[in-house]
Amino acid sequence: MSETDAWVDVFFDDKNIANTLHGILKPIGFNVEDLTNLCICAHNTDLIPSLSLQGLMPFRGKYMYTLPYSAMNKQQLRSLKMLLKTKEELQQYLKCYTEQDFCMLLLGPTHKAIEDDTLLYGAHKLMINNICTTHVVEHGFIYEKNVDKSVENKIINDTLFRIVNSCSMSRSALHSAAQKLE
């Protein structure tokens, strides 16, 4: 695999997809509707490495989804550094400057590389680990409380069903994602 393809795997493989989705969602919102919209975008949009001062914008034309550099692991940062070096040597990049921002689009082939089952697996894992909590106010204090298991399962299943139907994924992708969780 070339360096220009390696970045896709270190951000969007089974091992990293949940952390990537989490890192993108954390600054902009963190509910099942936000996750659903992100998954639909990830499914329907080509992957291309665009860089800004804030982080990686992996979805072509959808720059509201940015993975901050601070949310990336060392392997992801190394992969971007290698990709950037390769693209600079080949002069395959565009730089855009404004008074307050900078953006670099690394040119080359786009990727439609997130497998349906991997995307669903990442969404499922993210919901199990993060989203299925609620905030309860008691005696003037806000507590984070886990949602009942039956409610949690319903939220997860409803959200995954919405993603599958919105993206016209096959039902086998949902089954395959569930097997990865076991």
Backbone as JSON, one array per atom type, in Angstrom:
{
  "sequence": "MSETDAWVDVFFDDKNIANTLHGILKPIGFNVEDLTNLCICAHNTDLIPSLSLQGLMPFRGKYMYTLPYSAMNKQQLRSLKMLLKTKEELQQYLKCYTEQDFCMLLLGPTHKAIEDDTLLYGAHKLMINNICTTHVVEHGFIYEKNVDKSVENKIINDTLFRIVNSCSMSRSALHSAAQKLE",
  "N": [[0.84, -1.17, 0.0], [0.53, 2.22, -0.81], [1.9, 5.33, 0.49], [0.08, 7.31, 0.05], [-2.31, 6.02, 0.24], [-2.29, 4.92, 2.75], [-3.1, 6.62, 4.83], [-5.87, 6.47, 4.9], [-6.45, 3.97, 6.05], [-5.33, 4.24, 8.66], [-7.03, 5.99, 9.84], [-9.64, 5.1, 9.31], [-10.03, 2.33, 9.67], [-11.07, -0.81, 11.24], [-9.88, -0.74, 13.77], [-9.48, 1.98, 14.34], [-11.74, 3.51, 13.67], [-13.9, 4.17, 15.47], [-12.66, 5.92, 17.29], [-11.89, 7.94, 15.52], [-14.4, 8.88, 14.61], [-15.4, 9.75, 17.07], [-13.54, 11.77, 17.72], [-14.09, 13.64, 15.71], [-16.74, 14.3, 16.24], [-16.78, 15.28, 18.88], [-16.04, 18.13, 19.21], [-18.22, 19.41, 17.9], [-20.75, 18.46, 18.52], [-22.69, 15.97, 20.2], [-24.64, 13.79, 19.95], [-27.06, 11.25, 19.04], [-28.23, 12.01, 16.66], [-26.34, 13.73, 15.52], [-24.28, 11.87, 15.18], [-25.51, 10.12, 13.37], [-25.82, 11.83, 11.12], [-23.11, 12.33, 10.57], [-22.22, 9.74, 9.89], [-23.76, 9.25, 7.6], [-22.72, 11.22, 5.93], [-20.04, 10.31, 5.83], [-20.41, 7.91, 4.5], [-21.48, 8.67, 2.03], [-19.69, 10.41, 0.86], [-16.65, 11.12, -0.81], [-13.37, 10.29, 0.37], [-10.76, 12.47, 1.16], [-7.63, 13.87, 1.84], [-7.65, 16.78, 3.45], [-6.14, 19.52, 4.97], [-6.2, 21.73, 7.73], [-5.55, 24.53, 9.93], [-6.71, 23.62, 12.22], [-7.09, 20.82, 11.96], [-7.57, 17.58, 10.37], [-9.63, 17.39, 7.56], [-11.52, 15.11, 6.4], [-13.55, 14.54, 4.52], [-14.64, 15.08, 1.31], [-15.51, 18.29, 0.42], [-17.03, 18.68, 2.71], [-16.42, 20.43, 5.06], [-17.09, 21.03, 7.62], [-16.73, 18.91, 9.22], [-14.17, 18.13, 11.07], [-11.27, 16.56, 12.18], [-9.56, 17.16, 14.98], [-6.06, 17.84, 15.4], [-5.17, 17.32, 17.96], [-6.76, 15.22, 18.75], [-5.81, 13.05, 17.47], [-3.93, 9.98, 17.21], [-0.47, 8.91, 17.64], [0.31, 7.34, 15.43], [-1.51, 8.15, 13.47], [-0.84, 10.86, 13.19], [1.81, 10.57, 12.28], [1.33, 9.29, 9.86], [-0.03, 11.3, 8.41], [2.01, 13.18, 8.29], [3.92, 11.85, 6.72], [2.43, 11.55, 4.36], [2.03, 14.22, 3.67], [4.69, 15.02, 3.23], [5.32, 13.4, 0.99], [3.45, 14.37, -0.9], [4.29, 17.03, -1.11], [6.85, 16.7, -2.21], [6.13, 15.71, -4.7], [4.76, 17.81, -5.61], [1.95, 17.92, -5.37], [-0.36, 19.43, -4.31], [-2.59, 21.94, -3.03], [-2.57, 25.17, -1.69], [-4.39, 27.28, 0.43], [-4.88, 30.49, 1.6], [-6.13, 32.65, 4.11], [-6.89, 35.6, 6.03], [-7.26, 34.64, 8.63], [-7.01, 31.9, 8.51], [-5.77, 28.77, 7.2], [-5.49, 26.4, 4.65], [-4.83, 23.22, 3.3], [-5.0, 21.28, 0.52], [-4.5, 18.08, -0.36], [-3.62, 16.72, -3.33], [-4.67, 14.17, -5.61], [-5.77, 10.78, -6.11], [-9.14, 10.22, -5.03], [-10.75, 8.49, -2.31], [-13.05, 5.92, -1.76], [-13.43, 4.48, 0.66], [-14.42, 3.6, 3.14], [-15.72, 0.87, 4.52], [-19.03, -0.46, 4.64], [-19.75, -2.14, 6.84], [-17.67, -1.55, 8.59], [-18.06, 1.16, 9.14], [-20.58, 1.07, 10.42], [-19.89, -0.56, 12.57], [-18.05, 1.14, 13.89], [-19.79, 3.26, 14.6], [-21.59, 1.89, 16.28], [-19.88, 0.97, 18.33], [-18.99, 3.44, 19.3], [-21.38, 4.51, 20.3], [-21.98, 2.67, 22.34], [-19.85, 3.11, 24.09], [-19.95, 5.88, 24.65], [-22.25, 7.54, 23.99], [-24.62, 6.69, 25.15], [-25.62, 7.87, 27.61], [-27.23, 10.0, 29.98], [-28.11, 13.25, 31.19], [-29.03, 14.14, 34.4], [-30.89, 16.21, 36.51], [-30.77, 16.8, 39.84], [-31.67, 18.08, 42.92], [-30.49, 20.53, 42.28], [-28.04, 19.84, 41.21], [-26.16, 18.52, 38.49], [-26.12, 15.37, 37.2], [-24.43, 12.7, 35.56], [-25.89, 9.98, 34.11], [-26.18, 6.54, 33.43], [-28.06, 5.24, 30.75], [-30.86, 3.07, 30.96], [-30.38, -0.4, 30.18], [-32.17, -1.58, 28.33], [-33.28, 0.67, 27.09], [-30.96, 1.79, 26.09], [-30.18, -0.17, 24.18], [-32.33, 0.07, 22.43], [-31.99, 2.72, 21.5], [-29.49, 2.47, 20.22], [-30.06, 0.48, 18.26], [-32.14, 1.74, 16.8], [-30.75, 3.97, 15.82], [-28.69, 2.8, 14.27], [-30.31, 1.48, 12.4], [-31.48, 3.7, 11.15], [-29.18, 4.81, 9.95], [-28.41, 2.71, 8.19], [-30.67, 2.59, 6.49], [-30.74, 5.22, 5.47], [-28.42, 5.32, 4.02], [-28.72, 3.35, 2.2], [-27.63, 0.79, 2.7], [-26.73, -2.68, 2.76], [-28.46, -5.21, 4.62], [-26.78, -7.16, 5.51], [-24.44, -5.87, 6.12], [-24.95, -4.72, 8.58], [-25.23, -7.02, 10.15], [-22.64, -8.06, 9.88], [-21.18, -6.02, 11.15], [-22.14, -6.3, 13.77], [-21.05, -8.79, 14.38], [-18.36, -8.16, 14.53], [-18.25, -6.85, 16.93], [-18.37, -8.81, 18.79]],
  "CA": [[0.0, 0.0, 0.0], [1.33, 3.43, -0.89], [1.69, 6.3, 1.57], [-1.11, 8.09, -0.25], [-3.47, 5.23, 0.66], [-2.14, 4.49, 4.14], [-3.83, 7.5, 5.75], [-7.27, 6.01, 5.01], [-6.5, 2.87, 7.01], [-5.04, 4.62, 10.04], [-8.15, 6.75, 10.37], [-10.95, 4.51, 9.05], [-10.1, 0.87, 9.75], [-11.81, -1.27, 12.43], [-9.18, -0.37, 15.0], [-9.47, 3.42, 14.57], [-12.94, 4.22, 13.21], [-14.67, 4.75, 16.58], [-11.91, 7.08, 17.8], [-11.96, 9.0, 14.52], [-15.75, 9.45, 14.7], [-15.47, 10.45, 18.35], [-12.74, 12.99, 17.62], [-14.78, 14.59, 14.83], [-17.99, 14.73, 16.88], [-16.62, 15.92, 20.19], [-16.12, 19.6, 19.21], [-19.4, 20.0, 17.26], [-22.01, 17.93, 19.03], [-22.47, 14.59, 20.59], [-25.86, 13.02, 20.16], [-27.23, 10.25, 18.0], [-28.54, 12.68, 15.39], [-25.05, 14.17, 14.98], [-23.58, 10.66, 14.73], [-26.19, 9.66, 12.16], [-25.45, 12.73, 10.02], [-21.7, 12.09, 10.26], [-22.11, 8.45, 9.2], [-24.32, 9.43, 6.26], [-21.7, 11.98, 5.2], [-18.88, 9.43, 5.62], [-20.78, 6.89, 3.53], [-21.83, 9.25, 0.74], [-18.7, 11.39, 0.43], [-15.29, 10.62, -1.04], [-12.34, 10.67, 1.34], [-9.62, 13.19, 0.61], [-6.96, 14.5, 2.98], [-7.52, 18.24, 3.47], [-5.6, 19.92, 6.26], [-6.34, 23.13, 8.14], [-4.84, 24.78, 11.18], [-7.38, 22.87, 13.27], [-6.95, 19.38, 11.84], [-7.86, 16.88, 9.12], [-11.0, 17.42, 7.06], [-11.38, 13.95, 5.52], [-14.66, 14.32, 3.6], [-14.61, 16.06, 0.21], [-16.54, 19.31, 0.41], [-17.76, 18.72, 4.0], [-15.36, 20.92, 5.91], [-17.54, 21.19, 9.01], [-16.25, 17.73, 9.94], [-12.72, 18.22, 11.22], [-10.65, 15.79, 13.25], [-8.46, 17.98, 15.5], [-4.77, 17.17, 15.57], [-5.06, 16.88, 19.35], [-7.52, 13.98, 18.93], [-5.16, 11.99, 16.69], [-2.86, 9.24, 17.87], [0.85, 9.1, 17.02], [0.32, 6.68, 14.13], [-2.25, 9.0, 12.55], [-0.02, 12.05, 12.93], [2.94, 10.14, 11.44], [0.8, 9.01, 8.53], [-0.27, 12.58, 7.75], [3.31, 13.8, 8.04], [4.51, 11.14, 5.57], [1.62, 11.9, 3.2], [2.35, 15.62, 3.36], [6.04, 15.03, 2.65], [5.22, 12.81, -0.35], [2.72, 15.29, -1.78], [5.13, 18.21, -1.34], [7.91, 16.31, -3.14], [5.51, 15.55, -6.02], [4.03, 19.06, -5.84], [0.55, 17.56, -5.53], [-1.14, 20.05, -3.24], [-3.04, 23.32, -3.18], [-2.62, 25.88, -0.41], [-5.3, 28.42, 0.45], [-4.62, 31.34, 2.76], [-6.96, 33.8, 4.42], [-6.3, 36.32, 7.16], [-7.31, 33.89, 9.87], [-6.97, 30.46, 8.36], [-4.91, 28.16, 6.2], [-6.0, 25.09, 4.27], [-4.01, 22.54, 2.31], [-5.67, 20.16, -0.1], [-3.53, 17.17, -0.95], [-4.22, 16.25, -4.57], [-4.46, 12.77, -5.96], [-7.04, 10.06, -6.2], [-9.99, 10.18, -3.84], [-10.99, 7.13, -1.85], [-14.38, 5.59, -1.26], [-12.82, 3.33, 1.3], [-14.99, 3.14, 4.41], [-16.64, -0.25, 4.3], [-20.29, -0.28, 5.37], [-19.72, -2.81, 8.14], [-16.72, -0.84, 9.45], [-18.73, 2.39, 9.56], [-21.6, 0.68, 11.4], [-19.16, -1.03, 13.75], [-17.55, 2.32, 14.59], [-20.93, 3.97, 15.2], [-22.09, 1.06, 17.38], [-18.89, 1.01, 19.4], [-19.01, 4.79, 19.84], [-22.59, 4.67, 21.12], [-21.85, 1.85, 23.55], [-18.86, 3.7, 24.99], [-20.05, 7.3, 24.92], [-23.47, 8.3, 23.77], [-25.79, 6.19, 25.89], [-25.74, 8.43, 28.96], [-28.11, 11.16, 30.02], [-27.83, 14.15, 32.31], [-30.18, 14.25, 35.29], [-30.75, 17.29, 37.49], [-31.36, 16.47, 41.14], [-31.27, 18.99, 43.99], [-29.65, 21.59, 41.75], [-26.79, 19.3, 40.68], [-26.31, 17.75, 37.26], [-25.44, 14.07, 37.27], [-24.46, 11.88, 34.36], [-26.46, 8.69, 34.49], [-26.3, 5.6, 32.33], [-29.4, 4.91, 30.32], [-31.2, 1.65, 31.17], [-29.88, -1.25, 29.1], [-33.19, -1.76, 27.29], [-33.37, 1.95, 26.37], [-29.7, 1.9, 25.35], [-30.27, -1.05, 23.02], [-33.3, 0.65, 21.48], [-31.35, 3.89, 20.88], [-28.46, 1.98, 19.3], [-30.7, -0.19, 17.12], [-32.83, 2.75, 16.0], [-29.76, 4.8, 15.13], [-28.07, 1.99, 13.22], [-31.34, 1.27, 11.38], [-31.59, 4.96, 10.41], [-27.98, 4.92, 9.12], [-28.5, 1.7, 7.14], [-31.7, 2.98, 5.52], [-30.37, 6.49, 4.83], [-27.3, 5.08, 3.11], [-29.05, 2.2, 1.34], [-26.69, -0.3, 2.95], [-27.36, -4.0, 2.85], [-28.67, -5.68, 5.99], [-25.64, -7.99, 5.88], [-23.43, -4.98, 6.72], [-25.32, -4.6, 10.0], [-24.9, -8.31, 10.75], [-21.18, -8.14, 9.93], [-20.75, -5.08, 12.19], [-22.45, -6.92, 15.05], [-20.09, -9.87, 14.61], [-17.09, -7.55, 14.9], [-18.34, -6.44, 18.33], [-18.3, -9.99, 19.67]],
  "C": [[0.88, 1.24, 0.0], [1.01, 4.36, 0.28], [0.43, 7.12, 1.33], [-2.39, 7.33, 0.1], [-3.45, 4.92, 2.15], [-2.95, 5.34, 5.11], [-5.26, 7.02, 5.94], [-7.37, 4.92, 6.06], [-6.25, 3.32, 8.45], [-6.12, 5.5, 10.65], [-9.47, 5.98, 10.31], [-10.96, 2.99, 8.99], [-10.84, 0.49, 11.04], [-11.18, -0.8, 13.73], [-9.36, 1.11, 15.35], [-10.78, 4.15, 14.31], [-13.72, 4.88, 14.35], [-13.97, 5.98, 17.15], [-11.94, 8.25, 16.82], [-13.33, 9.68, 14.57], [-15.91, 10.27, 15.97], [-14.73, 11.79, 18.28], [-13.4, 14.06, 16.76], [-16.01, 15.15, 15.53], [-17.8, 15.56, 18.13], [-16.71, 17.45, 20.14], [-17.45, 20.17, 18.69], [-20.73, 19.52, 17.8], [-21.87, 16.46, 19.3], [-23.79, 13.92, 20.94], [-26.06, 12.09, 18.97], [-27.59, 10.87, 16.65], [-27.25, 13.17, 14.73], [-24.26, 12.97, 14.44], [-24.2, 10.13, 13.44], [-25.79, 10.51, 10.95], [-24.0, 12.54, 9.6], [-21.54, 10.79, 9.48], [-22.67, 8.53, 7.78], [-23.32, 10.18, 5.39], [-20.51, 11.07, 4.86], [-19.18, 8.38, 4.55], [-20.92, 7.47, 2.12], [-20.77, 10.18, 0.15], [-17.34, 10.73, 0.24], [-14.36, 11.11, 0.05], [-11.2, 11.35, 0.6], [-8.94, 13.92, 1.76], [-6.8, 16.02, 2.79], [-7.09, 18.63, 4.87], [-5.86, 21.4, 6.5], [-5.51, 23.33, 9.39], [-5.43, 23.96, 12.32], [-7.18, 21.37, 13.18], [-7.23, 18.86, 10.44], [-9.34, 17.01, 8.79], [-11.09, 16.32, 6.01], [-12.46, 13.79, 4.45], [-14.71, 15.45, 2.57], [-15.82, 17.0, 0.3], [-17.34, 19.45, 1.7], [-16.79, 19.15, 5.09], [-15.8, 21.22, 7.34], [-17.09, 20.01, 9.87], [-14.73, 17.74, 9.95], [-12.27, 17.37, 12.4], [-9.46, 16.6, 13.76], [-7.17, 17.17, 15.64], [-4.62, 16.62, 16.98], [-5.82, 15.59, 19.63], [-6.89, 12.8, 18.19], [-4.11, 11.28, 17.52], [-1.56, 9.42, 17.09], [0.92, 8.5, 15.63], [-0.4, 7.55, 13.09], [-1.45, 10.25, 12.19], [1.17, 11.72, 12.03], [2.48, 9.91, 10.0], [0.54, 10.31, 7.75], [1.04, 13.28, 7.39], [3.98, 13.17, 6.81], [3.75, 11.5, 4.28], [1.93, 13.32, 2.73], [3.72, 15.73, 2.69], [6.02, 14.5, 1.22], [4.56, 13.77, -1.31], [3.52, 16.55, -2.08], [6.24, 17.89, -2.34], [7.37, 16.2, -4.56], [4.76, 16.81, -6.47], [2.56, 18.79, -6.17], [-0.28, 18.11, -4.38], [-1.56, 21.45, -3.66], [-3.06, 23.94, -1.8], [-3.56, 27.07, -0.57], [-5.06, 29.2, 1.74], [-5.73, 32.38, 2.89], [-6.3, 34.5, 5.59], [-6.23, 35.48, 8.42], [-7.15, 32.38, 9.73], [-6.04, 30.05, 7.22], [-5.5, 26.79, 5.9], [-5.07, 24.51, 3.22], [-4.78, 21.33, 1.81], [-4.62, 19.32, -0.79], [-4.18, 16.5, -2.15], [-3.86, 14.79, -4.82], [-5.8, 12.08, -6.01], [-7.83, 10.16, -4.89], [-10.26, 8.72, -3.5], [-12.45, 7.0, -1.43], [-14.15, 4.32, -0.44], [-13.47, 2.87, 2.6], [-16.02, 2.07, 4.09], [-17.89, -0.04, 5.16], [-20.25, -0.9, 6.75], [-18.75, -2.12, 9.11], [-17.34, 0.45, 9.98], [-19.79, 2.1, 10.62], [-20.96, 0.19, 12.7], [-18.66, 0.16, 14.57], [-18.66, 3.09, 15.28], [-21.47, 3.21, 16.41], [-21.16, 1.13, 18.58], [-18.88, 2.38, 20.08], [-20.23, 4.99, 20.74], [-22.5, 3.87, 22.42], [-20.94, 2.54, 24.57], [-19.15, 5.12, 25.42], [-21.44, 7.91, 24.93], [-24.62, 7.88, 24.68], [-25.77, 6.57, 27.37], [-26.69, 9.61, 28.87], [-27.71, 12.01, 31.21], [-29.11, 14.35, 33.1], [-29.9, 15.37, 36.29], [-31.51, 16.87, 38.76], [-30.78, 17.43, 42.17], [-30.29, 20.06, 43.51], [-28.31, 21.13, 41.18], [-27.08, 18.48, 39.43], [-25.47, 16.49, 37.38], [-25.5, 13.41, 35.9], [-24.89, 10.49, 34.79], [-26.54, 7.81, 33.26], [-27.77, 5.33, 32.04], [-29.63, 3.43, 30.61], [-30.79, 0.84, 29.94], [-30.91, -1.43, 27.99], [-33.35, -0.49, 26.45], [-32.11, 2.14, 25.53], [-29.74, 1.06, 24.09], [-31.23, -0.5, 21.97], [-32.69, 1.85, 20.77], [-30.32, 3.44, 19.84], [-29.1, 1.35, 18.07], [-31.43, 0.8, 16.22], [-31.85, 3.59, 15.19], [-29.09, 4.03, 14.0], [-29.05, 1.73, 12.07], [-31.49, 2.52, 10.51], [-30.39, 5.14, 9.48], [-28.06, 3.96, 7.93], [-29.5, 2.13, 6.07], [-31.34, 4.27, 4.78], [-29.26, 6.3, 3.8], [-27.56, 3.94, 2.13], [-28.01, 1.09, 1.46], [-27.45, -1.62, 2.98], [-27.5, -4.39, 4.32], [-27.5, -6.55, 6.45], [-24.52, -7.14, 6.5], [-23.69, -4.82, 8.21], [-24.97, -5.88, 10.74], [-23.38, -8.45, 10.92], [-20.61, -7.21, 11.02], [-20.98, -5.66, 13.58], [-21.47, -8.04, 15.39], [-18.73, -9.32, 15.04], [-17.08, -7.13, 16.38], [-18.17, -7.61, 19.29], [-16.88, -10.39, 19.98]]
}
